[in-house]
Amino acid sequence: MTSTPTWPCVSLPEASLADRTTLRVGGRVEWLLEPATPDELRAALSAVRERGFSYRILGGGANVVIDDGLLPGVIIATDRMKRLFRPTSATDEHAPLDAVAPTGALVHDDIARDPRLVVWAGVELPALCRAARDLGLSGLEKMAGVPGQVGGGIAMNAGGKGWQMWDVVELVRVVDEHGEFRDIRRTEWQPEYRDAHLGALVVAGAVLRFEPRPKAEVQAATREYLRQKNAVQPVRLLSAGCVFKNPDPEASGGLTAGQLLDQAGAKGRRRGGALISEQHANFLVNAGGASAADVFGLIDEVRQRVVERFGVLLETEVKLWR
């Protein structure tokens, strides 16, 4: 490049990425863009496309492993897009997401009469869970302890046994491939297990609808799900979450990815600073000083162990950026 591009939002050349991921590994990227609003996100996407850069969207960094070294192109980080508020209009279907801040009259002061929250893509999932809990809104109790951001949670349809992010989605506002906003209603979309099939559509924000319940009941359920999660997953360690998707039960004999890995002897396997958790075999943790090469190598190693033991090729749930 012979000139430095001017971007429509905060921009950082050759920005470090490791601290922006929950696994704390990764190198740098040619350009990091940090929009603070949906409009800045749309402008950033348009600028990147017009200038011919390849790009990726980085949310909370909870489901990604980024390669060492310098990644070419642009990463657009949604970390500054943290607005979370209640809708301010009951009549205009676009008004909830068009609102810039929680100003003006609420639709209803009584949360039970309008149990919705408006969130931008960068809202952290733990913060969303706390807000819902404190308002007496049920639907995300099982999300307790899950890292990441709303945009990524919607894009990958984050979830667990018997629940998924799209269970509470009413509407998602995305930026399409032409740089225009588009609203997707839950009734017109068919997200699947760990994939909302958004393709080139980029989540800018969403309207989420909950079920109002007594606050004490929601708080108790949240505490219980978090207790259960802490008992079986390395929640407090540096991790990118579940490494592999659960395979087709017919192919795996009904075993989950974690069970396959456990029976294949993956627990405790180590490569450099990367370690397969002794607590849950589908979690890879940074035990100290891990590189992306360590992580990639260990993922390949334990996947091959499952192939050799069961003849099942596991598909990664975590995104591998190389």
C-alpha positions, 0 to 999 in steps of 0.5 A: 500500500502506498497510502494510509487509508482513512477509516470512518471509525477508530482504527489501529494499524498492526493491532495486537489481538491476543488480549482481545480473545478469551484464550489469550493467543494470537498475533496482529492484524493489518488494520483493526477497526472499532465502530461505536454505533450501528451506523459506524459499523455499517460505514466501516463495512462499506469502507472495507469493501470499497477498498478491497480489503478482506475482513472478519468480525471480532466480538468478545473473542470467546469462540476464536483462535487467531494465528500467530504473526500478522494477519492481512486485511481488516478485523472489525471489533464490536467491543465498543458497541455496548448499548443495552436498553428497553424499547421506547416505542410500541408502534414503530417496529424500527424504533427500538433499534433506532434508539441511540440511548434509553431516553424518552418514555418507555413503552411500559414502566411495568416490565411484565407488559413489555418484557423486551430488551434492545441490545447492540452487537457488542453487549457482553453476554454476562452483562445481558444475563445480569440485566435480565436477571435483575429485571426478572426476565427469564430465558437466558438463565442457562447462558450464565457463565458463557463469555462473548458478545451478543453479535457472536452469540446470535451469529453462531446461535450459541447455546447448550443442551436444550436451549439456544440464543435464538430462543429469545430473539424477536428481531435482528438488525444486520448489515447486508452485503450492500451496506444496508440495514436489514431487519430479520424477524425470528419468524422468518429465519431458521437458525440451526445448531451452532449456526444461524446461517447469516453468511455475509450478514453482520449483526448490528443489534437485536430486540430480545423478548423474554418471559417475565417471572419473579426476580427471585425465581430468575436469580435462583435459576441463574445461580443454579445453572452457574453452579452446575457449569462451574462443576463440570467446565473450566469456567475460570480458566483461559479458554475459547469454550467448546472446541468441537461441535457435537456430532450426529448421534447416529454416527457417534453412538449417541456420544457427545464430542466431550465424551468421545474425546474423553474416551479417546484419552484427550484429557490432560493432553498438552502441547506447549502451553495448550492443555486439554482440560482435565475437567471437560475434554471438549475444553482447551485451555491456555495453561500459560504461554500458549501460542496459536501453533500450540493450540492448532496442533493440539486440536489436530492431535485430539481430533485424530485420536477420536478418528482412530478410536471411533471413526468420527471426524469432529467439526470445530465449533471454535473458529480458526483464523489463519 
